Amino acid sequence: MNTVLEVRAVSKRFGANHVVRDISLSVERGELFALLGPSGCGKTTVLRMIAGFETPDHGEVLLDAKNIAHLKPYERNVSTVFQNYALFPHLTARQNIEFGLRHKGNANGDLAARAQKVLELVQMVGKEERYPARLSGGEKQRIALARSLAIEPDLLLLDEPTSSMDNSTENAFKAQLARILPGKTLMLVTHRNSMLSLVDRLIVVDGGKVVADGPKSGVLEA
């Protein structure tokens, strides 16, 4: 077994609201899993602590056996695709990808080749000089995905990536993911059952705790 991520007894409060309560989970390299649960259950807070946008009150987040709980997002080899894309409006699609690479310390000479590689991967060649305002919602999300993949993260996090898409756009984006994800390690936070075809394992969170964890078929049938 090759464990990439371990979350050990992590808790998080916001004021009097105890959002995450002693959650533990582990992820193997190459595993595709989804974190499910009702709105407000704590699943997005778990993702944000893994990504580095929140710091646990208690517990550890380990990436390749190293505790990263207090590292900044750019100091950990984890990449997040947000539901609102988080693209810079004043940068072209290519420049958005290259910005992420620069922030991770990649040399300038490598930027163009790496950006071109992921543009081809998400099938956005020909639109790399467009600004976000000239891209559709699905295209913006593909550029956000390309930016995340460009740094070759140990763990890819998708936070409700299709929440603002209509069914046809979601289906097209899901087809892109299905082609790209084999060999990657993925954590997907979603409320859409239609996205679960991408993953093999489900972790269900309710009331800030893990209430189910196992193969998709077993969890859905329980």
N, C-alpha and C positions, 0 to 999 in steps of 0.2 A: 504494500500500500504506500502511496506517495501523497501524504497530506499536504495540501497547499495552505488551507485556512483552518484555524481553530479559534472559536469564540468560547471563552471560558467564564461562565458565571457572570456575565456582563449585566449591569443594571444602569438605568438612567432615569433621573427625575427632572421635570421642568416645574419648579416651584413645588406645589403640593401634589402634582400629578406624577405618579409613579408609572412611567410609560413602558419601561422594559424592566422585567423582574428576573434576574439570575438566569438569563438565557445562555445556553451552551449549544454549540453545533460544530461540525467539522465537514470539510469539503476536500475531496480527493482531486488530484490533477486530472483534467479532462472531463470532470463531472459537470453535468448540466442540471441545475435544480432551480426550483421556484419557491419563493417565500410568499405564502398566502395568508389571508386573514381579513377580517372586516376593517372598515375605515377606523382609524384611531387605535388599532390593536398593538402598534409598536413596530411593525415590519419595516417601515421606511426609516425609523430611527435606528434600527439595527443596521440597515444598509449604510446610513450616514456615518455610523461609528466605524464600520469597516472601511469606508472611503476616506475617513479623516475629517469629515465636516462637523462631527460631534465627538466629544471626549467622554468615555464611560465614567460614571461616578465610582464604579467598582468593577473588577474583573479585568481580563486580558483579551486582546485581539492579536493573534499570532499569524504571521505570514511566513511560510517556510521556517517555522519554529522560532522566529524572532518576534518579540513583542513590539507591535507598532502602534499601540493604543494612543500614544502621546506624540506621534509623528504627524507632521503636516501632510495634507493630501499629496503634494508633489514629492514628498520624501518616501512614499511607499509605492511599490509597483502595482498599483490598483487603478483601474480606469472606470469612470462612470459615464453612462449615457443617460441624460436627464430627460424627463417628460417634456420640458419646455425648450429642449435643444441646447440652450446656453451657448449659442454661437455669437461671435462678435459681429454686430451689424456693419461695422466700418471695414471689415476684412472680407476678402473673397473666400470662396470655398477652400481653395488651396491654401490661402494664408491662414485660415482657421486651423487647418491640419498642421501646418508648419509651426504655428504658435505653440501648439501642444508639445511638439517635438522639442522646440527650443527650451520650453519650460522644464522639460525633463533632462536638459543638458546635452542634447544631440548636436554634433558638429554641423556647421552651416553647409559643408559640402555634401552631407548625407541627406539634407532636408528634401531636396527636389526628388531624389530617387525614392525615398520612403513615402513621400506624399503621393507620387505617381502610382506606386504599388498599391496603396490602399484605395485610391480613386478607381483604379481598375477593378479591385476586389468588390467594391460596392456599386460598380457599373455607373460611375458618374463622370467618366472621361467625356470632355466636350462641354462640361458645365463648371469646370474648375475655376474659371475667372468670373463667375457670377457672384454677386453679393447675396446674402441671405434673403433680402427683400424680393429678389427675383427667382427664388426657389419655392417650390410647393412644400407643404408640410412633410410629405414623405421624403422629398429630396433633402430637406433640412435634417431630418432624422438620419438619413444615410450618411450625410457629411459628419454629423455628430458621432455616428458609429465609426466612420473612417478615422476621425481624430483619435478616438479611444483605442482603436486597433493599431494605429501607427506606432505607438510606444511599446507594443508587444507586452501587454501587462500579464502578470501572473494570474490575475483575476479580473474578469470583466463584469461590471455591475450594470444592470439595466433597470431603471426606476420608472415603472409604468410607461414604457416607451411608446405605446400606441394609444394612450388615453385620449388624445385629441384628434385621432384619425377616424375617418369613416371606414366602413367595412372593406371597401375595395382597396383603399390605401393601406390598411392594416394587413390585408392578405398579401399584398405585394411586398411589404416590408418583412413580413414573416417568412416569405419565400426566400428573400435575401438572407435572412438570418439562418434559415435551415441549410443554406448552401455554405455559409461562412463558418458556422459554429463548430463543426466536427474538429476535435483536437484542442478546442479552447476550453477554459474553465469559466463557467457562467453562473452568476446568481441573478435571477429575474424576480423582481417585485411586480406583481400584477394582480388586478382584480378580474381580469378577463379570462374565462375558461378557454376561450379560443386560442390563447397563447400557450396553453399547457402542452400542446403537441410538440413543442420545442424541447421539453425537458424530460428527464427520466425519473427524477426524485422530487418529492414535495415535502416542505416543512411548513406546518400550519401553526400560526401564532394567534393567540386570543388572550386578551387581558394582560398583554405584556409577557406571556409565557409560551413556550413551545408545547402544543397539545397533541401534535402528531408529526411523525418524521419517518419516511420510508419510501419505497418504490411507488411511483405514481398510481399504478393500478390498485395497489393495496390501500393506499390512503383514500382514494376516491370511492372505493367500494365499502369502506368502513362506516 
